């Protein structure tokens, strides 16, 4: 996994997963 942003290098898998889930929830709420 090559981080494309320096701050991503410090993220754990859990952090990334949480961010993705939050983004999906926001998109779903926006489209609903």
DSSP file (Angstrom, degrees, kcal/mol; ACC not computed):
  #  RESIDUE AA STRUCTURE BP1 BP2  ACC     N-H-->O    O-->H-N    N-H-->O    O-->H-N    TCO  KAPPA ALPHA  PHI   PSI    X-CA   Y-CA   Z-CA
    1    1 A X              0   0    0      0, 0.0     2,-0.7     0, 0.0     0, 0.0   0.000 360.0 360.0 360.0 116.1    0.0    0.0    0.0
    2    2 A X        -     0   0    0      2,-0.0     2,-0.1     0, 0.0     7,-0.0  -0.871 360.0-134.9-100.3 111.2    1.6    3.2   -1.2
    3    3 A X        -     0   0    0     -2,-0.7     3,-0.1     1,-0.2     6,-0.1  -0.430   9.5-159.5 -64.0 133.8    0.1    6.2    0.6
    4    4 A X  S    S+     0   0    0     -2,-0.1     2,-0.3     1,-0.1    -1,-0.2   0.467  79.2  45.0 -94.4  -2.4   -0.6    9.0   -1.8
    5    5 A X  S >> S-     0   0    0      1,-0.1     3,-1.0     0, 0.0     4,-0.8  -0.997  82.4-128.2-138.1 140.5   -0.6   11.7    1.0
    6    6 A X  G >4 S+     0   0    0     -2,-0.3     3,-1.0     1,-0.3     4,-0.4   0.868 108.6  55.3 -56.4 -39.3    2.0   12.0    3.8
    7    7 A X  G >4 S+     0   0    0      1,-0.3     3,-1.2     2,-0.2     4,-0.4   0.809  97.9  63.9 -66.8 -26.8   -0.6   12.1    6.5
    8    8 A X  G X4 S+     0   0    0     -3,-1.0     3,-1.4     1,-0.3    -1,-0.3   0.807  88.9  69.0 -65.1 -27.6   -2.1    8.8    5.3
    9    9 A X  G << S+     0   0    0     -3,-1.0    -1,-0.3    -4,-0.8    -2,-0.2   0.787  99.4  49.4 -61.8 -26.0    1.2    7.1    6.2
   10   10 A X  G <  S+     0   0    0     -3,-1.2    -1,-0.3    -4,-0.4    -2,-0.2   0.539  90.7 104.0 -91.0  -6.4    0.4    7.6    9.8
   11   11 A X    <   -     0   0    0     -3,-1.4     2,-0.2    -4,-0.4    -3,-0.0  -0.477  63.5-138.8 -77.5 144.5   -3.2    6.2    9.6
   12   12 A X     >  -     0   0    0     -2,-0.2     4,-2.2     1,-0.1     5,-0.2  -0.546  29.9-104.9 -90.1 166.0   -4.0    2.8   10.9
   13   13 A X  H  > S+     0   0    0      1,-0.2     4,-2.8     2,-0.2     5,-0.2   0.892 122.9  54.2 -56.6 -40.0   -6.3    0.5    9.0
   14   14 A X  H  > S+     0   0    0      1,-0.2     4,-2.6     2,-0.2    -1,-0.2   0.897 106.5  51.1 -63.7 -40.8   -9.1    1.2   11.6
   15   15 A X  H  > S+     0   0    0      2,-0.2     4,-2.4     1,-0.2    -1,-0.2   0.939 112.4  46.0 -60.6 -47.0   -8.7    5.0   10.9
   16   16 A X  H  X S+     0   0    0     -4,-2.2     4,-2.6     1,-0.2    -2,-0.2   0.922 112.6  50.2 -62.9 -44.7   -9.0    4.5    7.2
   17   17 A X  H  X S+     0   0    0     -4,-2.8     4,-2.6     1,-0.2    -1,-0.2   0.912 110.9  49.3 -61.0 -42.4  -12.0    2.1    7.5
   18   18 A X  H  X S+     0   0    0     -4,-2.6     4,-2.5     1,-0.2    -1,-0.2   0.917 110.9  49.7 -64.0 -42.9  -13.8    4.6    9.8
   19   19 A X  H  X S+     0   0    0     -4,-2.4     4,-2.5     2,-0.2    -1,-0.2   0.917 111.4  49.0 -61.6 -43.4  -13.2    7.5    7.4
   20   20 A X  H  X S+     0   0    0     -4,-2.6     4,-2.7     2,-0.2    -2,-0.2   0.933 111.7  48.7 -62.2 -45.9  -14.5    5.4    4.5
   21   21 A X  H  X S+     0   0    0     -4,-2.6     4,-2.5     1,-0.2    -1,-0.2   0.896 111.5  50.2 -62.4 -39.9  -17.6    4.4    6.4
   22   22 A X  H  X S+     0   0    0     -4,-2.5     4,-2.4     2,-0.2    -1,-0.2   0.918 111.0  49.0 -63.1 -43.2  -18.2    8.0    7.4
   23   23 A X  H  X S+     0   0    0     -4,-2.5     4,-2.6     2,-0.2    -2,-0.2   0.922 111.4  48.9 -63.2 -44.3  -17.9    9.1    3.8
   24   24 A X  H  X S+     0   0    0     -4,-2.7     4,-2.9     1,-0.2     5,-0.2   0.919 110.8  50.9 -61.2 -44.0  -20.3    6.4    2.6
   25   25 A X  H  X S+     0   0    0     -4,-2.5     4,-2.4     1,-0.2    -1,-0.2   0.905 111.0  48.8 -61.2 -41.6  -22.8    7.4    5.3
   26   26 A X  H  X S+     0   0    0     -4,-2.4     4,-2.3     2,-0.2    -2,-0.2   0.926 112.7  47.1 -64.0 -44.8  -22.6   11.1    4.3
   27   27 A X  H  X S+     0   0    0     -4,-2.6     4,-2.3     2,-0.2     5,-0.2   0.929 112.7  49.0 -63.1 -45.7  -23.1   10.2    0.6
   28   28 A X  H  X S+     0   0    0     -4,-2.9     4,-1.8     1,-0.2    -1,-0.2   0.914 112.6  47.7 -61.6 -42.6  -26.0    8.0    1.3
   29   29 A X  H  < S+     0   0    0     -4,-2.4    -1,-0.2    -5,-0.2    -2,-0.2   0.888 112.4  50.5 -64.9 -37.9  -27.6   10.6    3.5
   30   30 A X  H  < S+     0   0    0     -4,-2.3    -2,-0.2     1,-0.2    -1,-0.2   0.867 116.0  40.7 -67.7 -36.8  -27.0   13.2    0.8
   31   31 A X  H  <        0   0    0     -4,-2.3    -1,-0.2     1,-0.2    -2,-0.2   0.691 360.0 360.0 -86.2 -20.2  -28.6   11.0   -1.9
   32   32 A X     <        0   0    0     -4,-1.8    -1,-0.2    -5,-0.2    -2,-0.1   0.518 360.0 360.0 -67.0 360.0  -31.5    9.7    0.1
